[in-house]
């Protein structure tokens, strides 16, 4: 009986913590879906950051993939307040710079 009571208490605490986290996200002026998308985009930002630093010359297919993923990241980061991702700004800036370089190269190639 005491084990069952402990399980109920733990389940209640877990639900209370989840509800508190959701309330904090909403009080911050965001949607939970936007916050979750931001978390996923933050993980992808790390991957694109490494990719941008390692590869100078990408194939056209790699460029398209990079551009598509970078655009998804930019959209996700636009939906959350800047204060949430201040520490990731350098990575964001590097990915954005590589994104602009690829866009310029592709634009120049199309206009030839």
C-alpha positions in Angstrom: 0.0 0.0 0.0 2.8 2.4 0.8 4.5 1.6 -2.5 1.3 2.5 -4.3 1.1 5.8 -2.4 4.7 6.6 -3.3 4.0 5.9 -7.0 0.9 8.2 -6.9 3.0 11.0 -5.3 5.8 10.6 -7.8 3.3 10.7 -10.7 1.7 13.8 -9.2 5.0 15.5 -8.8 6.0 14.7 -12.4 2.7 16.1 -13.8 3.1 19.1 -11.6 6.6 19.8 -12.9 5.4 19.4 -16.5 2.5 21.7 -15.9 4.9 24.2 -14.3 7.3 24.1 -17.2 4.4 24.6 -19.7 3.1 27.5 -17.6 6.6 29.1 -17.6 6.9 28.7 -21.4 3.5 30.3 -21.9 4.3 33.1 -19.5 7.4 33.8 -21.5 5.1 34.4 -24.5 5.8 31.3 -26.5 3.9 28.3 -27.7 5.1 24.9 -26.4 5.4 23.7 -30.0 7.7 26.7 -30.8 9.8 25.9 -27.8 10.1 22.2 -28.8 11.0 23.2 -32.4 13.7 25.5 -30.9 15.2 22.7 -29.0 15.4 20.5 -32.1 16.8 23.4 -34.1 19.4 24.0 -31.5 20.6 20.5 -31.9 20.7 20.9 -35.7 22.5 24.2 -35.2 25.4 22.3 -33.6 25.6 19.9 -36.5 25.5 22.7 -39.1 28.0 24.7 -37.2 30.5 21.7 -37.3 29.6 21.2 -41.0 30.2 24.8 -41.9 33.6 24.9 -40.2 34.8 21.6 -41.8 33.7 21.9 -45.4 34.8 24.8 -47.6 33.6 23.4 -50.9 30.3 21.6 -50.9 28.7 19.8 -53.7 25.5 21.3 -55.1 23.4 18.7 -53.3 25.2 19.3 -50.0 24.5 23.1 -50.5 20.8 22.5 -51.0 20.6 20.4 -47.9 22.6 22.9 -45.9 20.3 25.8 -47.1 17.1 23.9 -46.3 18.3 22.9 -42.8 19.6 26.4 -42.1 16.3 28.0 -43.1 14.5 25.7 -40.7 16.8 26.7 -37.9 16.4 30.4 -38.7 12.6 30.1 -38.6 12.7 28.2 -35.2 15.1 30.8 -33.7 12.8 33.6 -34.9 9.9 32.2 -32.9 11.6 32.4 -29.5 13.0 35.4 -27.6 16.6 36.3 -28.2 17.5 35.9 -24.6 17.0 32.1 -24.9 19.7 31.7 -27.4 22.3 34.4 -26.6 24.9 31.8 -25.8 24.4 30.2 -29.2 24.8 33.4 -31.1 28.3 32.7 -32.4 27.2 29.4 -33.8 24.2 31.0 -35.3 26.3 33.8 -36.9 28.7 31.2 -38.4 25.9 29.2 -39.9 24.3 32.4 -41.2 27.5 33.5 -42.8 28.0 30.2 -44.5 24.3 30.3 -45.6 24.9 33.7 -47.2 28.1 32.5 -48.9 26.3 29.6 -50.4 23.3 31.7 -51.5 25.7 34.2 -53.2 27.7 31.4 -54.9 24.4 29.8 -56.2 23.1 33.2 -57.3 26.3 34.0 -59.2 26.2 30.6 -60.8 22.6 31.1 -62.0 23.3 34.5 -63.5 26.2 33.4 -65.7 
